[in-house]
Structures are given as structure tokens and as C-alpha cells.
């Protein structure tokens, strides 16, 4: 392969810095104590279990993180930004008793469990999908698998 004359660091005069807030960091990150996060998980599970008596929760989860990314080069460029990320989800399962086979009283899926779930992820906590909507989607996605062959 030949030498590429454009494979170089940019001219330092052309390297810029963002003069605007790119909106990667939730200013309210520190305002959600651990105890509240655990309480919200219990509420998510309760909401998910209230959808249909056939549903059971496999897992409910919540995660948040804050990180600082830095970019630098040997021309002296050194800039960074802070980022937050939130996620919450529910994984559910149900005993499959549907899908009777022709000529048999046994269900093709009898005794099998069907599972599915749903999650939401966002840079800002306030933008996470509402607990009720998340639980409903997780439940509906699980229930629609019942009777599938």
C-alpha cells in the first residue's frame, strides 16, 4: 500500500472546541438516592405482575451511570465531556398451556415457559419510559408468545 499524504493529524489551528452544551449529562443525576431506586424497582415489579395473573417476573432492573470521556492527541488537543445514562427494564415469563395439537388433549407447549421483556434507556432520567408503559409492554410481549409453536 502506498503512502497516504492525508493520513496525518489536523493542523492545530483547525482543531476546535464545542462552544455549546451537547446535552450528554443529566444535571439531576445526583438527586436520585439508592433507596428510591430500589423502591422504584419494587413498584415496577408490582405493576408488571398486575397485568395478568399468568405472568411472573424473571427480573426487573435499573441502572444508571456517569462517565467522563476525554479525547486527546499529540498536537495538544485535550477535551472531554461528561455523560449520563439510565436504563430500566422488566423480563417476564408465563407457563404455556395453549396450542392444543390436533387429535391430542396435550398442549404442544404444555409445561414450557414463554418469556420476553422490555426496557427503556435514556441520557436523562426524566425521559425513561413510564413504569406503567414499560411493564405493560413487557407483559404483552410475553403473553403474545403463549400458544406459539
N, CA, C and O atoms as a GROMACS GRO file, in nm:
protein
  596
    1UNK      N    1   0.085  -0.117   0.000
    1UNK     CA    2   0.000   0.000   0.000
    1UNK      C    3   0.090   0.123   0.000
    1UNK      O    4   0.190   0.129   0.072
    2UNK      N    5   0.054   0.219  -0.081
    2UNK     CA    6   0.132   0.342  -0.091
    2UNK      C    7   0.108   0.435   0.026
    2UNK      O    8   0.014   0.418   0.103
    3UNK      N    9   0.195   0.533   0.037
    3UNK     CA   10   0.184   0.632   0.145
    3UNK      C   11   0.063   0.722   0.119
    3UNK      O   12   0.039   0.763   0.005
    4UNK      N   13  -0.012   0.752   0.224
    4UNK     CA   14  -0.129   0.838   0.214
    4UNK      C   15  -0.091   0.975   0.268
    4UNK      O   16  -0.070   0.988   0.389
    5UNK      N   17  -0.082   1.077   0.183
    5UNK     CA   18  -0.040   1.209   0.230
    5UNK      C   19  -0.142   1.276   0.323
    5UNK      O   20  -0.110   1.372   0.392
    6UNK      N   21  -0.265   1.224   0.325
    6UNK     CA   22  -0.369   1.284   0.409
    6UNK      C   23  -0.383   1.214   0.544
    6UNK      O   24  -0.464   1.255   0.627
    7UNK      N   25  -0.303   1.110   0.566
    7UNK     CA   26  -0.307   1.036   0.692
    7UNK      C   27  -0.215   1.106   0.793
    7UNK      O   28  -0.106   1.058   0.823
    8UNK      N   29  -0.262   1.219   0.844
    8UNK     CA   30  -0.185   1.300   0.938
    8UNK      C   31  -0.280   1.360   1.041
    8UNK      O   32  -0.402   1.357   1.025
    9UNK      N   33  -0.222   1.414   1.145
    9UNK     CA   34  -0.302   1.488   1.242
    9UNK      C   35  -0.344   1.620   1.178
    9UNK      O   36  -0.270   1.675   1.096
   10UNK      N   37  -0.460   1.672   1.214
   10UNK     CA   38  -0.502   1.800   1.157
   10UNK      C   39  -0.414   1.914   1.207
   10UNK      O   40  -0.350   1.905   1.312
   11UNK      N   41  -0.414   2.019   1.132
   11UNK     CA   42  -0.344   2.140   1.171
   11UNK      C   43  -0.405   2.187   1.304
   11UNK      O   44  -0.527   2.201   1.312
   12UNK      N   45  -0.323   2.213   1.406
   12UNK     CA   46  -0.377   2.254   1.537
   12UNK      C   47  -0.469   2.376   1.528
   12UNK      O   48  -0.561   2.391   1.610
   13UNK      N   49  -0.446   2.464   1.430
   13UNK     CA   50  -0.532   2.582   1.415
   13UNK      C   51  -0.674   2.544   1.372
   13UNK      O   52  -0.768   2.621   1.389
   14UNK      N   53  -0.687   2.424   1.314
   14UNK     CA   54  -0.817   2.380   1.265
   14UNK      C   55  -0.894   2.296   1.367
   14UNK      O   56  -1.011   2.265   1.347
   15UNK      N   57  -0.827   2.260   1.476
   15UNK     CA   58  -0.896   2.182   1.579
   15UNK      C   59  -0.979   2.276   1.664
   15UNK      O   60  -0.930   2.377   1.713
   16UNK      N   61  -1.104   2.241   1.682
   16UNK     CA   62  -1.193   2.328   1.755
   16UNK      C   63  -1.245   2.266   1.882
   16UNK      O   64  -1.218   2.149   1.913
   17UNK      N   65  -1.319   2.345   1.954
   17UNK     CA   66  -1.384   2.300   2.077
   17UNK      C   67  -1.532   2.337   2.065
   17UNK      O   68  -1.567   2.444   2.014
   18UNK      N   69  -1.616   2.247   2.112
   18UNK     CA   70  -1.759   2.276   2.111
   18UNK      C   71  -1.788   2.389   2.208
   18UNK      O   72  -1.754   2.381   2.326
   19UNK      N   73  -1.850   2.492   2.159
   19UNK     CA   74  -1.882   2.606   2.244
   19UNK      C   75  -2.025   2.597   2.298
   19UNK      O   76  -2.077   2.692   2.357
   20UNK      N   77  -2.087   2.481   2.277
   20UNK     CA   78  -2.223   2.461   2.326
   20UNK      C   79  -2.227   2.337   2.414
   20UNK      O   80  -2.139   2.250   2.407
   21UNK      N   81  -2.329   2.330   2.496
   21UNK     CA   82  -2.353   2.210   2.576
   21UNK      C   83  -2.421   2.108   2.486
   21UNK      O   84  -2.529   2.134   2.433
   22UNK      N   85  -2.358   1.993   2.469
   22UNK     CA   86  -2.412   1.891   2.381
   22UNK      C   87  -2.525   1.810   2.446
   22UNK      O   88  -2.585   1.726   2.380
   23UNK      N   89  -2.553   1.835   2.572
   23UNK     CA   90  -2.667   1.771   2.638
   23UNK      C   91  -2.646   1.626   2.673
   23UNK      O   92  -2.742   1.549   2.676
   24UNK      N   93  -2.523   1.586   2.699
   24UNK     CA   94  -2.494   1.447   2.733
   24UNK      C   95  -2.511   1.416   2.881
   24UNK      O   96  -2.518   1.300   2.920
   25UNK      N   97  -2.518   1.520   2.966
   25UNK     CA   98  -2.521   1.499   3.111
   25UNK      C   99  -2.652   1.547   3.172
   25UNK      O  100  -2.695   1.660   3.149
   26UNK      N  101  -2.714   1.460   3.250
   26UNK     CA  102  -2.834   1.494   3.324
   26UNK      C  103  -2.792   1.572   3.449
   26UNK      O  104  -2.723   1.517   3.534
   27UNK      N  105  -2.833   1.698   3.462
   27UNK     CA  106  -2.794   1.776   3.580
   27UNK      C  107  -2.856   1.722   3.709
   27UNK      O  108  -2.810   1.758   3.818
   28UNK      N  109  -2.958   1.638   3.698
   28UNK     CA  110  -3.025   1.583   3.816
   28UNK      C  111  -2.972   1.446   3.857
   28UNK      O  112  -3.035   1.377   3.937
   29UNK      N  113  -2.859   1.405   3.803
   29UNK     CA  114  -2.807   1.270   3.828
   29UNK      C  115  -2.793   1.239   3.977
   29UNK      O  116  -2.829   1.130   4.021
   30UNK      N  117  -2.742   1.332   4.054
   30UNK     CA  118  -2.716   1.309   4.197
   30UNK      C  119  -2.842   1.316   4.283
   30UNK      O  120  -2.836   1.290   4.403
   31UNK      N  121  -2.956   1.352   4.225
   31UNK     CA  122  -3.078   1.372   4.302
   31UNK      C  123  -3.162   1.247   4.322
   31UNK      O  124  -3.273   1.256   4.375
   32UNK      N  125  -3.114   1.132   4.281
   32UNK     CA  126  -3.192   1.008   4.292
   32UNK      C  127  -3.118   0.911   4.385
   32UNK      O  128  -3.030   0.838   4.339
   33UNK      N  129  -3.152   0.911   4.514
   33UNK     CA  130  -3.080   0.825   4.609
   33UNK      C  131  -3.104   0.676   4.584
   33UNK      O  132  -3.206   0.637   4.526
   34UNK      N  133  -3.012   0.595   4.628
   34UNK     CA  134  -3.019   0.449   4.608
   34UNK      C  135  -3.148   0.390   4.662
   34UNK      O  136  -3.207   0.303   4.598
   35UNK      N  137  -3.193   0.436   4.778
   35UNK     CA  138  -3.315   0.382   4.837
   35UNK      C  139  -3.435   0.402   4.744
   35UNK      O  140  -3.518   0.313   4.730
   36UNK      N  141  -3.442   0.517   4.680
   36UNK     CA  142  -3.552   0.546   4.588
   36UNK      C  143  -3.544   0.455   4.465
   36UNK      O  144  -3.647   0.411   4.413
   37UNK      N  145  -3.423   0.427   4.418
   37UNK     CA  146  -3.406   0.338   4.302
   37UNK      C  147  -3.460   0.199   4.333
   37UNK      O  148  -3.527   0.138   4.250
   38UNK      N  149  -3.432   0.149   4.452
   38UNK     CA  150  -3.480   0.017   4.494
   38UNK      C  151  -3.632   0.018   4.506
   38UNK      O  152  -3.699  -0.075   4.461
   39UNK      N  153  -3.687   0.122   4.567
   39UNK     CA  154  -3.833   0.134   4.581
   39UNK      C  155  -3.901   0.134   4.444
   39UNK      O  156  -4.005   0.071   4.426
   40UNK      N  157  -3.842   0.204   4.348
   40UNK     CA  158  -3.899   0.210   4.214
   40UNK      C  159  -3.895   0.074   4.145
   40UNK      O  160  -3.983   0.041   4.066
   41UNK      N  161  -3.793  -0.005   4.174
   41UNK     CA  162  -3.787  -0.141   4.119
   41UNK      C  163  -3.902  -0.226   4.171
   41UNK      O  164  -3.964  -0.300   4.094
   42UNK      N  165  -3.930  -0.216   4.299
   42UNK     CA  166  -4.043  -0.290   4.356
   42UNK      C  167  -4.176  -0.245   4.293
   42UNK      O  168  -4.264  -0.328   4.268
   43UNK      N  169  -4.189  -0.115   4.268
   43UNK     CA  170  -4.311  -0.064   4.204
   43UNK      C  171  -4.322  -0.115   4.060
   43UNK      O  172  -4.432  -0.147   4.014
   44UNK      N  173  -4.210  -0.122   3.990
   44UNK     CA  174  -4.210  -0.175   3.854
   44UNK      C  175  -4.254  -0.321   3.853
   44UNK      O  176  -4.334  -0.362   3.770
   45UNK      N  177  -4.200  -0.398   3.947
   45UNK     CA  178  -4.238  -0.539   3.954
   45UNK      C  179  -4.387  -0.554   3.988
   45UNK      O  180  -4.457  -0.635   3.927
   46UNK      N  181  -4.435  -0.475   4.083
   46UNK     CA  182  -4.577  -0.480   4.121
   46UNK      C  183  -4.665  -0.446   4.001
   46UNK      O  184  -4.767  -0.511   3.977
   47UNK      N  185  -4.627  -0.345   3.928
   47UNK     CA  186  -4.702  -0.304   3.808
   47UNK      C  187  -4.703  -0.416   3.704
   47UNK      O  188  -4.807  -0.445   3.645
   48UNK      N  189  -4.589  -0.479   3.683
   48UNK     CA  190  -4.579  -0.587   3.584
   48UNK      C  191  -4.665  -0.706   3.624
   48UNK      O  192  -4.731  -0.767   3.539
   49UNK      N  193  -4.665  -0.741   3.752
   49UNK     CA  194  -4.743  -0.856   3.798
   49UNK      C  195  -4.894  -0.831   3.796
   49UNK      O  196  -4.972  -0.926   3.796
   50UNK      N  197  -4.935  -0.704   3.795
   50UNK     CA  198  -5.078  -0.672   3.796
   50UNK      C  199  -5.142  -0.682   3.658
   50UNK      O  200  -5.264  -0.672   3.646
   51UNK      N  201  -5.063  -0.701   3.555
   51UNK     CA  202  -5.115  -0.702   3.418
   51UNK      C  203  -5.200  -0.825   3.389
   51UNK      O  204  -5.307  -0.814   3.329
   52UNK      N  205  -5.152  -0.942   3.431
   52UNK     CA  206  -5.222  -1.068   3.402
   52UNK      C  207  -5.174  -1.170   3.505
   52UNK      O  208  -5.054  -1.177   3.532
   53UNK      N  209  -5.265  -1.248   3.563
   53UNK     CA  210  -5.225  -1.343   3.668
   53UNK      C  211  -5.131  -1.454   3.618
   53UNK      O  212  -5.066  -1.520   3.699
   54UNK      N  213  -5.123  -1.474   3.487
   54UNK     CA  214  -5.033  -1.577   3.434
   54UNK      C  215  -4.888  -1.533   3.433
   54UNK      O  216  -4.797  -1.616   3.422
   55UNK      N  217  -4.865  -1.404   3.445
   55UNK     CA  218  -4.729  -1.350   3.436
   55UNK      C  219  -4.653  -1.361   3.567
   55UNK      O  220  -4.708  -1.345   3.675
   56UNK      N  221  -4.525  -1.389   3.554
   56UNK     CA  222  -4.432  -1.386   3.666
   56UNK      C  223  -4.310  -1.306   3.622
   56UNK      O  224  -4.275  -1.304   3.504
   57UNK      N  225  -4.247  -1.240   3.717
   57UNK     CA  226  -4.128  -1.163   3.680
   57UNK      C  227  -4.005  -1.252   3.690
   57UNK      O  228  -3.985  -1.326   3.786
   58UNK      N  229  -3.924  -1.242   3.587
   58UNK     CA  230  -3.795  -1.308   3.587
   58UNK      C  231  -3.691  -1.212   3.645
   58UNK      O  232  -3.603  -1.252   3.721
   59UNK      N  233  -3.705  -1.085   3.606
   59UNK     CA  234  -3.610  -0.985   3.653
   59UNK      C  235  -3.666  -0.846   3.627
   59UNK      O  236  -3.730  -0.822   3.524
   60UNK      N  237  -3.644  -0.756   3.718
   60UNK     CA  238  -3.662  -0.613   3.692
   60UNK      C  239  -3.526  -0.550   3.719
   60UNK      O  240  -3.454  -0.592   3.810
   61UNK      N  241  -3.491  -0.450   3.641
   61UNK     CA  242  -3.357  -0.394   3.655
   61UNK      C  243  -3.359  -0.243   3.640
   61UNK      O  244  -3.445  -0.186   3.573
   62UNK      N  245  -3.262  -0.181   3.703
   62UNK     CA  246  -3.240  -0.038   3.692
   62UNK      C  247  -3.089  -0.016   3.692
   62UNK      O  248  -3.016  -0.080   3.767
   63UNK      N  249  -3.045   0.074   3.609
   63UNK     CA  250  -2.903   0.105   3.604
   63UNK      C  251  -2.887   0.253   3.573
   63UNK      O  252  -2.962   0.309   3.492
   64UNK      N  253  -2.790   0.315   3.635
   64UNK     CA  254  -2.752   0.450   3.594
   64UNK      C  255  -2.601   0.463   3.606
   64UNK      O  256  -2.537   0.397   3.688
   65UNK      N  257  -2.546   0.548   3.523
   65UNK     CA  258  -2.401   0.567   3.525
   65UNK      C  259  -2.367   0.708   3.481
   65UNK      O  260  -2.442   0.775   3.410
   66UNK      N  261  -2.252   0.751   3.527
   66UNK     CA  262  -2.198   0.879   3.485
   66UNK      C  263  -2.052   0.853   3.447
   66UNK      O  264  -1.979   0.785   3.519
   67UNK      N  265  -2.011   0.907   3.334
   67UNK     CA  266  -1.875   0.884   3.288
   67UNK      C  267  -1.819   1.012   3.228
   67UNK      O  268  -1.892   1.102   3.186
   68UNK      N  269  -1.688   1.018   3.224
   68UNK     CA  270  -1.620   1.132   3.165
   68UNK      C  271  -1.533   1.080   3.052
   68UNK      O  272  -1.443   0.999   3.076
   69UNK      N  273  -1.558   1.126   2.931
   69UNK     CA  274  -1.479   1.084   2.815
   69UNK      C  275  -1.383   1.195   2.778
   69UNK      O  276  -1.420   1.312   2.772
   70UNK      N  277  -1.259   1.157   2.753
   70UNK     CA  278  -1.156   1.253   2.716
   70UNK      C  279  -1.095   1.212   2.583
   70UNK      O  280  -1.067   1.094   2.560
   71UNK      N  281  -1.074   1.309   2.496
   71UNK     CA  282  -1.007   1.286   2.368
   71UNK      C  283  -0.884   1.376   2.365
   71UNK      O  284  -0.890   1.493   2.400
   72UNK      N  285  -0.773   1.319   2.323
   72UNK     CA  286  -0.650   1.396   2.314
   72UNK      C  287  -0.565   1.347   2.199
   72UNK      O  288  -0.579   1.234   2.153
   73UNK      N  289  -0.474   1.434   2.153
   73UNK     CA  290  -0.378   1.392   2.051
   73UNK      C  291  -0.243   1.458   2.078
   73UNK      O  292  -0.231   1.542   2.168
   74UNK      N  293  -0.144   1.420   2.001
   74UNK     CA  294  -0.009   1.471   2.025
   74UNK      C  295   0.010   1.613   1.975
   74UNK      O  296   0.119   1.669   1.990
   75UNK      N  297  -0.092   1.674   1.917
   75UNK     CA  298  -0.087   1.815   1.879
   75UNK      C  299  -0.125   1.906   1.994
   75UNK      O  300  -0.121   2.028   1.981
   76UNK      N  301  -0.163   1.847   2.108
   76UNK     CA  302  -0.201   1.927   2.222
   76UNK      C  303  -0.350   1.939   2.243
   76UNK      O  304  -0.395   2.006   2.336
   77UNK      N  305  -0.429   1.876   2.157
   77UNK     CA  306  -0.574   1.879   2.175
   77UNK      C  307  -0.610   1.791   2.295
   77UNK      O  308  -0.568   1.676   2.302
   78UNK      N  309  -0.687   1.845   2.388
   78UNK     CA  310  -0.732   1.769   2.504
   78UNK      C  311  -0.866   1.826   2.549
   78UNK      O  312  -0.872   1.934   2.608
   79UNK      N  313  -0.971   1.753   2.522
   79UNK     CA  314  -1.106   1.795   2.559
   79UNK      C  315  -1.184   1.674   2.607
   79UNK      O  316  -1.157   1.561   2.569
   80UNK      N  317  -1.282   1.701   2.691
   80UNK     CA  318  -1.364   1.592   2.742
   80UNK      C  319  -1.506   1.639   2.768
   80UNK      O  320  -1.537   1.758   2.764
   81UNK      N  321  -1.591   1.542   2.795
   81UNK     CA  322  -1.729   1.574   2.830
   81UNK      C  323  -1.782   1.467   2.924
   81UNK      O  324  -1.736   1.353   2.925
   82UNK      N  325  -1.879   1.506   3.002
   82UNK     CA  326  -1.942   1.416   3.098
   82UNK      C  327  -2.071   1.363   3.037
   82UNK      O  328  -2.145   1.436   2.972
   83UNK      N  329  -2.097   1.233   3.060
   83UNK     CA  330  -2.216   1.169   3.004
   83UNK      C  331  -2.288   1.090   3.112
   83UNK      O  332  -2.225   1.027   3.197
   84UNK      N  333  -2.420   1.092   3.108
   84UNK     CA  334  -2.500   1.008   3.197
   84UNK      C  335  -2.582   0.912   3.111
   84UNK      O  336  -2.612   0.940   2.994
   85UNK      N  337  -2.618   0.800   3.171
   85UNK     CA  338  -2.702   0.702   3.102
   85UNK      C  339  -2.786   0.629   3.206
   85UNK      O  340  -2.736   0.587   3.310
   86UNK      N  341  -2.913   0.614   3.175
   86UNK     CA  342  -3.008   0.544   3.262
   86UNK      C  343  -3.074   0.432   3.182
   86UNK      O  344  -3.092   0.443   3.061
   87UNK      N  345  -3.109   0.324   3.250
   87UNK     CA  346  -3.191   0.220   3.186
   87UNK      C  347  -3.272   0.149   3.293
   87UNK      O  348  -3.230   0.138   3.408
   88UNK      N  349  -3.387   0.100   3.253
   88UNK     CA  350  -3.470   0.018   3.340
   88UNK      C  351  -3.544  -0.081   3.252
   88UNK      O  352  -3.574  -0.054   3.135
   89UNK      N  353  -3.574  -0.197   3.308
   89UNK     CA  354  -3.640  -0.298   3.228
   89UNK      C  355  -3.709  -0.403   3.311
   89UNK      O  356  -3.690  -0.412   3.433
   90UNK      N  357  -3.788  -0.483   3.244
   90UNK     CA  358  -3.858  -0.595   3.308
   90UNK      C  359  -3.854  -0.714   3.213
   90UNK      O  360  -3.880  -0.701   3.093
   91UNK      N  361  -3.821  -0.829   3.268
   91UNK     CA  362  -3.823  -0.955   3.195
   91UNK      C  363  -3.924  -1.044   3.264
   91UNK      O  364  -3.920  -1.061   3.386
   92UNK      N  365  -4.016  -1.102   3.185
   92UNK     CA  366  -4.126  -1.178   3.242
   92UNK      C  367  -4.137  -1.314   3.176
   92UNK      O  368  -4.082  -1.337   3.069
   93UNK      N  369  -4.210  -1.404   3.241
   93UNK     CA  370  -4.238  -1.534   3.181
   93UNK      C  371  -4.377  -1.579   3.222
   93UNK      O  372  -4.434  -1.532   3.321
   94UNK      N  373  -4.430  -1.673   3.144
   94UNK     CA  374  -4.562  -1.731   3.173
   94UNK      C  375  -4.560  -1.877   3.131
   94UNK      O  376  -4.495  -1.915   3.034
   95UNK      N  377  -4.632  -1.958   3.206
   95UNK     CA  378  -4.647  -2.101   3.175
   95UNK      C  379  -4.738  -2.112   3.053
   95UNK      O  380  -4.846  -2.054   3.050
   96UNK      N  381  -4.694  -2.186   2.952
   96UNK     CA  382  -4.772  -2.200   2.830
   96UNK      C  383  -4.864  -2.322   2.839
   96UNK      O  384  -4.817  -2.435   2.848
   97UNK      N  385  -4.993  -2.296   2.837
   97UNK     CA  386  -5.093  -2.404   2.843
   97UNK      C  387  -5.179  -2.406   2.717
   97UNK      O  388  -5.279  -2.477   2.712
   98UNK      N  389  -5.142  -2.330   2.616
   98UNK     CA  390  -5.222  -2.318   2.494
   98UNK      C  391  -5.164  -2.400   2.381
   98UNK      O  392  -5.061  -2.466   2.397
   99UNK      N  393  -5.230  -2.398   2.266
   99UNK     CA  394  -5.178  -2.460   2.145
   99UNK      C  395  -5.202  -2.609   2.139
   99UNK      O  396  -5.108  -2.685   2.115
  100UNK      N  397  -5.326  -2.652   2.160
  100UNK     CA  398  -5.354  -2.796   2.158
  100UNK      C  399  -5.328  -2.856   2.021
  100UNK      O  400  -5.365  -2.798   1.919
  101UNK      N  401  -5.264  -2.971   2.019
  101UNK     CA  402  -5.234  -3.046   1.898
  101UNK      C  403  -5.359  -3.119   1.852
  101UNK      O  404  -5.435  -3.169   1.935
  102UNK      N  405  -5.382  -3.125   1.720
  102UNK     CA  406  -5.498  -3.198   1.668
  102UNK      C  407  -5.491  -3.344   1.710
  102UNK      O  408  -5.386  -3.407   1.700
  103UNK      N  409  -5.603  -3.398   1.758
  103UNK     CA  410  -5.609  -3.538   1.796
  103UNK      C  411  -5.548  -3.567   1.931
  103UNK      O  412  -5.536  -3.683   1.970
  104UNK      N  413  -5.508  -3.464   2.002
  104UNK     CA  414  -5.446  -3.485   2.132
  104UNK      C  415  -5.499  -3.382   2.229
  104UNK      O  416  -5.524  -3.267   2.191
  105UNK      N  417  -5.515  -3.421   2.351
  105UNK     CA  418  -5.559  -3.325   2.452
  105UNK      C  419  -5.439  -3.255   2.516
  105UNK      O  420  -5.456  -3.164   2.597
  106UNK      N  421  -5.319  -3.298   2.479
  106UNK     CA  422  -5.198  -3.236   2.532
  106UNK      C  423  -5.162  -3.112   2.451
  106UNK      O  424  -5.170  -3.113   2.328
  107UNK      N  425  -5.123  -3.010   2.518
  107UNK     CA  426  -5.076  -2.889   2.452
  107UNK      C  427  -4.935  -2.913   2.399
  107UNK      O  428  -4.854  -2.979   2.465
  108UNK      N  429  -4.907  -2.860   2.281
  108UNK     CA  430  -4.771  -2.872   2.226
  108UNK      C  431  -4.670  -2.803   2.316
  108UNK      O  432  -4.554  -2.843   2.324
  109UNK      N  433  -4.714  -2.700   2.383
  109UNK     CA  434  -4.623  -2.623   2.467
  109UNK      C  435  -4.648  -2.645   2.616
  109UNK      O  436  -4.590  -2.575   2.699
  110UNK      N  437  -4.733  -2.740   2.650
  110UNK     CA  438  -4.767  -2.762   2.789
  110UNK      C  439  -4.642  -2.782   2.873
  110UNK      O  440  -4.556  -2.864   2.840
  111UNK      N  441  -4.633  -2.706   2.978
  111UNK     CA  442  -4.517  -2.716   3.067
  111UNK      C  443  -4.400  -2.630   3.025
  111UNK      O  444  -4.302  -2.619   3.099
  112UNK      N  445  -4.408  -2.569   2.910
  112UNK     CA  446  -4.300  -2.481   2.864
  112UNK      C  447  -4.328  -2.339   2.911
  112UNK      O  448  -4.443  -2.299   2.929
  113UNK      N  449  -4.223  -2.266   2.929
  113UNK     CA  450  -4.238  -2.127   2.969
  113UNK      C  451  -4.203  -2.038   2.850
  113UNK      O  452  -4.108  -2.064   2.776
  114UNK      N  453  -4.281  -1.934   2.834
  114UNK     CA  454  -4.253  -1.833   2.733
  114UNK      C  455  -4.205  -1.708   2.806
  114UNK      O  456  -4.258  -1.673   2.911
  115UNK      N  457  -4.106  -1.643   2.751
  115UNK     CA  458  -4.052  -1.524   2.818
  115UNK      C  459  -4.025  -1.413   2.718
  115UNK      O  460  -4.003  -1.436   2.599
  116UNK      N  461  -4.027  -1.293   2.769
  116UNK     CA  462  -3.993  -1.174   2.691
  116UNK      C  463  -3.981  -1.059   2.789
  116UNK      O  464  -3.991  -1.078   2.910
  117UNK      N  465  -3.961  -0.942   2.738
  117UNK     CA  466  -3.948  -0.826   2.826
  117UNK      C  467  -3.943  -0.698   2.746
  117UNK      O  468  -3.968  -0.696   2.626
  118UNK      N  469  -3.910  -0.592   2.816
  118UNK     CA  470  -3.899  -0.460   2.755
  118UNK      C  471  -3.810  -0.375   2.843
  118UNK      O  472  -3.803  -0.394   2.964
  119UNK      N  473  -3.740  -0.280   2.781
  119UNK     CA  474  -3.657  -0.189   2.859
  119UNK      C  475  -3.658  -0.051   2.795
  119UNK      O  476  -3.700  -0.033   2.681
  120UNK      N  477  -3.610   0.043   2.870
  120UNK     CA  478  -3.600   0.181   2.824
  120UNK      C  479  -3.463   0.233   2.864
  120UNK      O  480  -3.411   0.198   2.970
  121UNK      N  481  -3.406   0.315   2.779
  121UNK     CA  482  -3.273   0.371   2.805
  121UNK      C  483  -3.272   0.516   2.760
  121UNK      O  484  -3.330   0.551   2.658
  122UNK      N  485  -3.204   0.601   2.838
  122UNK     CA  486  -3.203   0.743   2.806
  122UNK      C  487  -3.085   0.813   2.874
  122UNK      O  488  -3.034   0.765   2.975
  123UNK      N  489  -3.043   0.925   2.818
  123UNK     CA  490  -2.940   1.009   2.882
  123UNK      C  491  -2.997   1.081   3.005
  123UNK      O  492  -2.923   1.112   3.099
  124UNK      N  493  -3.128   1.107   3.003
  124UNK     CA  494  -3.194   1.180   3.112
  124UNK      C  495  -3.295   1.089   3.179
  124UNK      O  496  -3.373   1.021   3.112
  125UNK      N  497  -3.294   1.088   3.311
  125UNK     CA  498  -3.385   1.002   3.386
  125UNK      C  499  -3.531   1.033   3.355
  125UNK      O  500  -3.614   0.943   3.344
  126UNK      N  501  -3.562   1.160   3.341
  126UNK     CA  502  -3.700   1.202   3.315
  126UNK      C  503  -3.751   1.151   3.180
  126UNK      O  504  -3.872   1.148   3.157
  127UNK      N  505  -3.660   1.110   3.091
  127UNK     CA  506  -3.700   1.062   2.959
  127UNK      C  507  -3.715   0.910   2.952
  127UNK      O  508  -3.748   0.856   2.846
  128UNK      N  509  -3.691   0.840   3.063
  128UNK     CA  510  -3.716   0.696   3.064
  128UNK      C  511  -3.864   0.671   3.041
  128UNK      O  512  -3.949   0.750   3.083
  129UNK      N  513  -3.895   0.561   2.976
  129UNK     CA  514  -4.035   0.525   2.954
  129UNK      C  515  -4.106   0.509   3.089
  129UNK      O  516  -4.047   0.457   3.184
  130UNK      N  517  -4.229   0.553   3.096
  130UNK     CA  518  -4.307   0.544   3.220
  130UNK      C  519  -4.316   0.399   3.268
  130UNK      O  520  -4.328   0.306   3.187
  131UNK      N  521  -4.309   0.381   3.397
  131UNK     CA  522  -4.310   0.248   3.459
  131UNK      C  523  -4.430   0.165   3.410
  131UNK      O  524  -4.415   0.047   3.378
  132UNK      N  525  -4.549   0.226   3.406
  132UNK     CA  526  -4.669   0.155   3.365
  132UNK      C  527  -4.658   0.108   3.219
  132UNK      O  528  -4.697  -0.005   3.188
  133UNK      N  529  -4.607   0.192   3.132
  133UNK     CA  530  -4.593   0.156   2.991
  133UNK      C  531  -4.489   0.046   2.972
  133UNK      O  532  -4.509  -0.047   2.894
  134UNK      N  533  -4.380   0.057   3.044
  134UNK     CA  534  -4.275  -0.043   3.034
  134UNK      C  535  -4.326  -0.180   3.081
  134UNK      O  536  -4.303  -0.280   3.014
  135UNK      N  537  -4.395  -0.183   3.193
  135UNK     CA  538  -4.450  -0.309   3.246
  135UNK      C  539  -4.553  -0.367   3.150
  135UNK      O  540  -4.554  -0.488   3.125
  136UNK      N  541  -4.639  -0.282   3.096
  136UNK     CA  542  -4.742  -0.329   3.003
  136UNK      C  543  -4.679  -0.391   2.878
  136UNK      O  544  -4.721  -0.498   2.834
  137UNK      N  545  -4.579  -0.326   2.822
  137UNK     CA  546  -4.513  -0.380   2.702
  137UNK      C  547  -4.444  -0.512   2.732
  137UNK      O  548  -4.452  -0.606   2.652
  138UNK      N  549  -4.377  -0.520   2.846
  138UNK     CA  550  -4.310  -0.646   2.883
  138UNK      C  551  -4.411  -0.758   2.896
  138UNK      O  552  -4.388  -0.870   2.849
  139UNK      N  553  -4.524  -0.729   2.960
  139UNK     CA  554  -4.629  -0.830   2.978
  139UNK      C  555  -4.692  -0.871   2.846
  139UNK      O  556  -4.710  -0.990   2.820
  140UNK      N  557  -4.726  -0.774   2.763
  140UNK     CA  558  -4.788  -0.803   2.634
  140UNK      C  559  -4.696  -0.885   2.544
  140UNK      O  560  -4.740  -0.978   2.477
  141UNK      N  561  -4.568  -0.852   2.544
  141UNK     CA  562  -4.472  -0.925   2.461
  141UNK      C  563  -4.458  -1.070   2.508
  141UNK      O  564  -4.437  -1.159   2.426
  142UNK      N  565  -4.470  -1.092   2.636
  142UNK     CA  566  -4.463  -1.229   2.689
  142UNK      C  567  -4.590  -1.306   2.656
  142UNK      O  568  -4.584  -1.419   2.608
  143UNK      N  569  -4.705  -1.245   2.682
  143UNK     CA  570  -4.833  -1.313   2.661
  143UNK      C  571  -4.859  -1.347   2.514
  143UNK      O  572  -4.924  -1.447   2.485
  144UNK      N  573  -4.810  -1.265   2.423
  144UNK     CA  574  -4.836  -1.292   2.282
  144UNK      C  575  -4.765  -1.419   2.233
  144UNK      O  576  -4.798  -1.471   2.126
  145UNK      N  577  -4.669  -1.467   2.310
  145UNK     CA  578  -4.597  -1.589   2.272
  145UNK      C  579  -4.670  -1.716   2.316
  145UNK      O  580  -4.639  -1.825   2.268
  146UNK      N  581  -4.767  -1.702   2.404
  146UNK     CA  582  -4.839  -1.820   2.451
  146UNK      C  583  -4.913  -1.887   2.336
  146UNK      O  584  -4.982  -1.820   2.259
  147UNK      N  585  -4.898  -2.017   2.324
  147UNK     CA  586  -4.963  -2.091   2.217
  147UNK      C  587  -4.883  -2.098   2.089
  147UNK      O  588  -4.923  -2.166   1.994
  148UNK      N  589  -4.770  -2.027   2.083
  148UNK     CA  590  -4.686  -2.033   1.963
  148UNK      C  591  -4.620  -2.170   1.954
  148UNK      O  592  -4.586  -2.230   2.056
  149UNK      N  593  -4.601  -2.217   1.834
  149UNK     CA  594  -4.538  -2.349   1.816
  149UNK      C  595  -4.402  -2.330   1.755
  149UNK      O  596  -4.330  -2.428   1.730
   0.00000   0.00000   0.00000
